[in-house]
Amino acid sequence: MIQIYHNSRCGKSRNCLAIIENSNQEFQVISYLKTPPSLDELSQVIKQLNINPIDLVRKKEKIWIENFKDNEYDNNKLIMIMIEFPILIERLIVIKNNLAIIGRNSDELKKFLS
């Protein structure tokens, strides 16, 4: 089953959801702003994305700039910050068959889904 970490207020996230809906594949929407992932869940997503936690942080968000920008954090602390402030999690994340992408590009997302 496909999972999408979705932010309904984000146009790219809504477009991604539409692509997934049109793929005729079973999917689950995770509204991560309302229900932030646990430490284990977010750690697993980062592993599936094959990135470092800092690469999943939205560094242009006001919360990041005002509270965290000029500090250094270890990976666990970064994950905890994203759990506490889920708006900092880069969107949109799509998971399929234990692999994940940040689906900001429609063509890459369609290729990933096929």
Rosetta silent file (secondary structure, phi, psi, omega in degrees, C-alpha in Angstrom):
SEQUENCE: MIQIYHNSRCGKSRNCLAIIENSNQEFQVISYLKTPPSLDELSQVIKQLNINPIDLVRKKEKIWIENFKDNEYDNNKLIMIMIEFPILIERLIVIKNNLAIIGRNSDELKKFLS
SCORE:     score description
SCORE:     0.000 S_00000001
   1 L     0.000  142.050  177.061    0.000    0.000    0.000 S_00000001
   2 E   -82.220  139.349  172.625    1.141    3.530   -0.773 S_00000001
   3 E  -119.351  140.354  175.734    1.403    5.987    2.070 S_00000001
   4 E  -127.412  124.729  171.970    1.465    9.744    1.594 S_00000001
   5 E   -83.553  107.138 -164.317    2.451   12.179    4.325 S_00000001
   6 L  -114.366  139.517  171.517   -0.026   14.853    3.332 S_00000001
   7 L  -121.632  105.922 -174.644   -0.573   18.518    4.134 S_00000001
   8 L   -64.162  -15.683  178.977   -3.948   19.525    2.716 S_00000001
   9 L   -86.817   -5.302 -177.229   -2.963   23.212    2.773 S_00000001
  10 L  -100.402  124.746 -179.871   -0.061   22.577    0.376 S_00000001
  11 H   -60.879  -41.691  179.198   -0.764   22.743   -3.364 S_00000001
  12 H   -64.205  -37.832  179.234    2.046   20.307   -4.216 S_00000001
  13 H   -67.379  -40.820  177.274    0.709   17.859   -1.662 S_00000001
  14 H   -64.630  -40.868  177.381   -2.825   18.117   -3.109 S_00000001
  15 H   -62.704  -42.000  178.527   -1.434   17.581   -6.636 S_00000001
  16 H   -61.768  -45.274  179.181    0.499   14.543   -5.440 S_00000001
  17 H   -59.739  -40.249  178.362   -2.602   13.105   -3.810 S_00000001
  18 H   -62.733  -40.631  178.138   -4.503   13.555   -7.093 S_00000001
  19 H   -62.988  -43.327  179.781   -1.768   11.662   -8.970 S_00000001
  20 H   -65.394  -43.363  178.007   -1.933    8.843   -6.435 S_00000001
  21 H   -58.990  -39.794 -179.197   -5.738    8.745   -6.618 S_00000001
  22 H   -76.006   -9.523 -179.152   -5.522    8.479  -10.425 S_00000001
  23 L   -80.529   -8.087 -179.181   -2.994    5.627  -10.184 S_00000001
  24 L    57.309   33.551  176.011   -5.778    3.244   -9.085 S_00000001
  25 L  -112.711  151.717  178.942   -3.552    1.910   -6.313 S_00000001
  26 L   -69.421  136.315 -178.780   -4.503    1.445   -2.697 S_00000001
  27 E  -146.177  160.704  177.348   -3.190    4.273   -0.522 S_00000001
  28 E  -126.581  131.205  176.713   -3.286    5.694    2.956 S_00000001
  29 E   -95.005  128.357  176.240   -3.195    9.418    3.730 S_00000001
  30 E  -112.201  110.328  178.552   -1.224   10.423    6.809 S_00000001
  31 L   -83.871   84.087 -169.159   -2.103   13.946    7.934 S_00000001
  32 L   -68.058  -18.813  176.554    1.218   14.459    9.650 S_00000001
  33 L   -74.412  -34.069  178.798    0.423   17.958   10.923 S_00000001
  34 L   -83.117  -36.185 -178.763   -2.553   16.617   12.900 S_00000001
  35 L  -129.928   84.317 -178.217   -0.911   13.327   13.830 S_00000001
  36 L   -60.703  148.768  178.094    2.871   13.714   13.864 S_00000001
  37 L   -67.477  156.049  174.588    4.902   10.549   13.354 S_00000001
  38 L   -77.113  173.133  176.692    6.521    8.849   16.328 S_00000001
  39 H   -57.528  -46.618  179.966   10.265    8.687   16.761 S_00000001
  40 H   -64.205  -42.985 -178.978   10.317    5.175   15.289 S_00000001
  41 H   -63.440  -48.857 -178.137    8.058    6.123   12.365 S_00000001
  42 H   -67.668  -36.627  176.071   10.021    9.212   11.377 S_00000001
  43 H   -61.408  -41.378  178.742   13.323    7.382   11.803 S_00000001
  44 H   -65.271  -42.741  178.693   12.031    4.646    9.483 S_00000001
  45 H   -60.299  -44.452  179.487   10.884    7.203    6.888 S_00000001
  46 H   -61.906  -40.260  177.100   14.314    8.855    6.942 S_00000001
  47 H   -64.003  -43.281  179.606   15.915    5.446    6.466 S_00000001
  48 H   -65.181  -34.512  177.466   13.561    4.690    3.551 S_00000001
  49 H   -74.250  -19.499 -178.925   14.384    8.039    1.972 S_00000001
  50 L    61.007   48.134  178.951   18.077    7.252    2.416 S_00000001
  51 L  -132.728  171.707  171.735   18.847   10.765    3.664 S_00000001
  52 L   -87.761  150.704 -179.660   20.119   12.437    6.815 S_00000001
  53 H   -51.936  -38.476 -179.309   17.517   13.968    9.137 S_00000001
  54 H   -60.874  -27.489 -179.424   18.718   17.506    8.339 S_00000001
  55 H   -74.523  -10.858  178.548   17.806   16.880    4.696 S_00000001
  56 H   -97.888   -4.925 -177.889   14.153   16.418    5.702 S_00000001
  57 E   -83.591  131.773  173.232   13.963   19.768    7.519 S_00000001
  58 L   -81.042   97.042 -171.463   12.163   22.664    5.833 S_00000001
  59 L   -77.466   -7.256  178.465   14.845   25.245    6.555 S_00000001
  60 L   -96.988   -1.773  177.180   12.858   28.228    5.272 S_00000001
  61 L   -68.576  141.585 -178.623   10.061   27.768    7.807 S_00000001
  62 H   -56.194  -41.320 -179.582    9.770   30.605   10.307 S_00000001
  63 H   -59.425  -42.776  179.918    9.938   28.172   13.252 S_00000001
  64 H   -65.526  -48.677 -176.433   13.281   26.811   12.020 S_00000001
  65 H   -61.128  -44.509 -175.087   14.768   30.231   11.311 S_00000001
  66 H   -78.115  -26.014 -171.868   13.709   31.741   14.634 S_00000001
  67 H  -117.345  -24.704 -168.755   14.471   28.787   16.908 S_00000001
  68 L  -130.892  -18.624 -168.445   16.935   26.343   15.393 S_00000001
  69 L   -50.053  -47.615 -170.970   18.800   27.728   12.376 S_00000001
  70 L   -93.560   16.536 -179.912   22.088   28.718   13.951 S_00000001
  71 L  -115.264  159.627  175.320   22.503   25.649   16.157 S_00000001
  72 L  -107.472  139.474 -177.999   23.927   22.209   15.533 S_00000001
  73 L  -132.783  147.668  172.268   21.929   19.111   16.434 S_00000001
  74 L   -78.162  169.715 -173.981   22.598   15.412   16.358 S_00000001
  75 H   -59.765  -41.524  179.760   20.296   13.246   14.264 S_00000001
  76 H   -63.915  -40.842  178.634   18.079   12.168   17.180 S_00000001
  77 H   -64.807  -40.604  177.621   17.547   15.761   18.293 S_00000001
  78 H   -61.150  -41.844  178.456   16.638   16.789   14.727 S_00000001
  79 H   -64.005  -42.750  178.933   14.067   14.011   14.558 S_00000001
  80 H   -63.457  -37.921  176.996   12.612   15.083   17.909 S_00000001
  81 H   -62.248  -43.744  179.806   12.396   18.694   16.680 S_00000001
  82 H   -66.659  -32.003  176.608   10.471   17.552   13.586 S_00000001
  83 H   -69.639  -41.585  179.663    8.107   15.520   15.748 S_00000001
  84 H   -69.511  -35.795 -179.642    7.482   18.492   18.020 S_00000001
  85 L  -125.118   76.274 -173.380    7.103   20.859   15.045 S_00000001
  86 H   -61.761  -17.397  175.945    5.807   18.684   12.170 S_00000001
  87 H   -61.048  -20.408 -179.550    5.502   21.732    9.886 S_00000001
  88 H   -79.163   -9.456 -179.809    9.297   21.403    9.611 S_00000001
  89 E   -77.521  124.330  178.233    9.015   18.019    7.845 S_00000001
  90 L   -58.051  138.871  178.993    9.681   18.400    4.128 S_00000001
  91 L  -119.657  157.609    0.681    6.692   17.455    2.067 S_00000001
  92 L  -110.491  140.483 -175.934    5.475   15.536    0.505 S_00000001
  93 E  -101.331  131.717  177.602    6.656   12.060    1.383 S_00000001
  94 E  -124.076  130.847 -178.942    5.406    9.042   -0.537 S_00000001
  95 E  -121.062  133.260  176.923    6.192    5.482    0.556 S_00000001
  96 E  -150.151  130.916  177.306    5.674    2.349   -1.547 S_00000001
  97 L    52.651   43.493  176.846    7.165   -1.120   -1.114 S_00000001
  98 L    66.076   14.103  172.922    9.442    0.023    1.702 S_00000001
  99 E  -115.900  155.867 -178.797   10.947    2.747   -0.512 S_00000001
 100 E  -141.547  152.825  172.111   10.229    6.454   -0.185 S_00000001
 101 E  -138.270  159.856  167.442   10.612    9.678   -2.117 S_00000001
 102 E   -93.760  106.130 -167.456    9.947   13.321   -1.526 S_00000001
 103 L   -86.667   54.835 -179.842    7.395   13.661   -4.317 S_00000001
 104 L   -80.208  -20.924 -179.414    7.741   17.300   -5.284 S_00000001
 105 L  -104.903  120.739 -175.600    8.230   16.480   -8.968 S_00000001
 106 H   -59.588  -40.986 -178.580    5.142   15.046  -10.717 S_00000001
 107 H   -67.011  -42.982  178.116    7.112   13.091  -13.318 S_00000001
 108 H   -64.096  -38.199  178.896    9.361   11.496  -10.703 S_00000001
 109 H   -64.190  -45.505  179.123    6.306   10.636   -8.607 S_00000001
 110 H   -61.001  -41.302  177.901    4.548    8.963  -11.549 S_00000001
 111 H   -63.491  -43.049  178.915    7.681    6.952  -12.308 S_00000001
 112 H   -61.051  -38.721 -177.765    7.959    5.956   -8.624 S_00000001
 113 H   -73.956  -24.378 -176.134    4.336    4.790   -8.575 S_00000001
 114 L   -83.736    0.000    0.000    4.642    2.656  -11.704 S_00000001
